């Protein structure tokens, strides 16, 4: 029964695209709102994000994250700064080792 449920959920998720995006609990509210708007407007501009992984990335996990289309900026422990299109960010959010993603904030010094 559990196996059947797993395959049912997997098949439903496999059929989803970024156009079907309704939000993710891994994403902060501001990021969910921004992604929904960008998808609606067909905006594929890269966004700056901050990700939290379950632990410091090893080379295999780093490659897996980059294969989603994410461009990694810097890493400090399990915190990763990155940029990616809405589709790449959504794919990164589906990775098991990524625990949280938030929209990067820009502070301008005067």
C-alpha positions, 0 to 999 in steps of 0.5 A, a space after each residue: 500500500 505504501 509503495 502504491 501511494 509513493 508511486 502515485 505521488 511521484 507520478 503526480 509530481 513528475 507531471 508538474 511544471 513550474 507553470 503549475 507552481 502553487 508554492 512550497 513550504 521550503 520557500 519563505 512567503 516573499 519568495 513564493 509570492 515573487 515566483 508566482 508573479 514571475 511565472 504568471 508574467 513569463 519572467 525568466 530573470 535570475 533571482 538572488 536567493 539564500 539556501 539552507 542545506 542539511 549540512 555543508 555541501 559535498 562535491 556531489 551535492 553541489 553538482 546536483 544543485 548546479 544541475 538544477 540550473 542554480 549558480 552558486 555564489 558562496 557557501 558558509 557552512 550550510 548556508 548558500 548564496 545563489 542565483 537562478 531562474 524561477 524554474 531552477 529555484 523550484 527544482 532546487 527546492 525539490 532536492 531533499 538536502 535543501 531545507 529552506 530557500 529565501 529571497 536575497 535581500 539587498 541593502 544599500 549603504 548611504 
